[in-house]
């Protein structure tokens, strides 16, 4: 088990629910990648509404058949580990956005 404490890096990856990587949802492929790379953990958050660079609003509405809701994947680990995976993410993401910020981890066990 990875133990984190102190200053780490928080990576947020913003994609669409319908984005794919090798015929599977991109967010699933990303979580599998982070697990294989030994990251401390990853969380997928599905949004109820949002818009991106193209200005198209996607919302969780009962009458829509396909809304392509926003998805955020959050990962916290060392700066070195996060920066090391960025080249792989470049090959997987065809759009979206990645943000990096410092995060103070108080406890992870």
N, C-alpha and C positions, 0 to 999 in steps of 0.2 A: 504494500500500500504506500502511495506517495503521501508524504506529510509536508504541508505547506505552512509557513508562518512568516510574518513580516511582509515586506514589500514584494509584490508579485505583479504580473501583467494581466489585465482583463482584456480579452479580445471579444468583440461582438461582431457577428457576421449577419448582415441583413440580406435576406433573399426572399423569393416568392414561394408560396406553398407548391406551386406547380413546376418549379425548377427541378430538373433531373440531372443525374450523373449516372451513366451506364444503366439506363432504364429503371432506376430507383429514385425515390425522392432525394434531392440533394441534401436536405438536412439529415436524413438517415445516413447517407454516405459520409457526411462530415463527422457525425458522432462516431461512426465505425472507425474512421481515420484517426480521430483523436484517441480512441481507445487503443488502437493498434500502436500508436506512437507513444503510449505510456503517459498520456496526460492525466492530471489528477481527477478531472471530471469534465463533463459538458452538460449543458441544459438547453433544451429547445423550448422556446416560448412562441406560441401562435398568437398573432395580433387579431383584434376584432376589426380594425380599420387602419388604412394607411395609404400613402402615395409615395412614389419614388421620382427618379430623375425625369421620367417622361410625363409626369403630372397626372397620371391616371389614378383615380381613387378606387381602391378595392375595399369592399365592406362586407361584413358578415350579415347578409340579408336572406331571409327565408325564401324569397321569390327568385333568387339568382341560382342558376344551375352550377356555374363555375365562377368563383369570385377571386381566385388566386390571392388569398390572404397573405399578409406579411408574416414572415417567420424570422425570429432572431435566435441565433445559436450563441450561447455565452460559454466561454472557456477561461479559466484562471489557472495560470502556471507561471513558471519562471520566464523572464524575458527571452532568454536563450532558446528555450523550447518553443515559445510562440514564434519567434523570428525564424527558427529553423523550419517550421511548417509552412511559412508564407509562400515559398515557391510551389509547393504542392497545391495550395489553394488557388494560385494563379492559373493553374491548368484546369481546375474544377469549376470555378465561377465564371460565368459568361456575362454576369451583370451583378447588381447588388452593391454592397459596400462593406468594408471592414473598418472597424475603429479599434484603436489600442489606447489604453490608459493605465496609469499606475493604480493599483488597488492594495490596500492594507488588509492582509488576511490576519484575523485575530485567532482563528482556530480552525484547523481542518484535521480530523483524524478518522 
